[in-house]
Amino acid sequence: MPRESRAKFGIGQVVKHRRYPFRGVIYDVDPVFANTEEWWLSIPEELRPRKDQPFYHLFAENAETEYVAYVSEQNLMPDTSGDPVRHPQVEETFERDEDGCYRMRAPKRH
């Protein structure tokens, strides 16, 4: 029976990767791996994460660019820098409060 785990991080939280120099804002969470087998197999075997853990969708950035990332919980840690995330979709999706936390924007009414 697969282990069920609770997500350690939440929507709007800023996180960074444990190994690679990128960070981002979480905009969705899968309770277990929900990407393609091809994607999972493209990760070098010695770095390949377990599938039975939460996976996070991030509006991510590194020094050069902004992109969307899909990252296992074991590879993330909180980003406590307080720096805003510059990914263009962050501003479309979230509001940043005076404490630097991101909260989902209310849907626009027509």
WOFEN-V50098 format. One record per backbone hydrogen bond with DSSP energy under -1.0 kcal/mol. CO is the residue of the C=O (numbers start at 1). NH is the residue of the N-H. E is the energy in kcal/mol with one decimal. If there is no record, write none. Layout:
CO;NH;E + CO;NH;E
//
This chain:
10;13;-2.1 + 13;26;-2.2 + 14;79;-2.3 + 15;24;-2.4 + 16;77;-2.0 + 20;22;-2.2 + 22;17;-2.5 + 23;61;-2.4 + 24;15;-2.6 + 25;59;-2.4 + 26;12;-3.2 + 28;57;-2.6 + 30;55;-2.4 + 36;40;-2.1 + 37;41;-2.9 + 38;42;-1.2 + 40;43;-1.3 + 44;47;-2.3 + 44;48;-1.1 + 51;33;-2.6 + 54;73;-2.3 + 55;30;-3.1 + 56;71;-2.5 + 57;27;-2.7 + 57;28;-1.1 + 58;60;-1.0 + 58;69;-2.0 + 59;25;-1.7 + 60;67;-2.3 + 61;23;-2.1 + 65;62;-2.3 + 67;60;-2.9 + 69;58;-2.8 + 71;56;-3.1 + 72;75;-1.4 + 73;76;-2.0 + 75;18;-2.7 + 77;16;-2.9 + 87;90;-1.5 + 89;93;-1.8 + 90;94;-3.3 + 93;105;-2.9 + 95;103;-2.7 + 97;100;-2.2 + 101;97;-2.7 + 103;95;-3.1
//
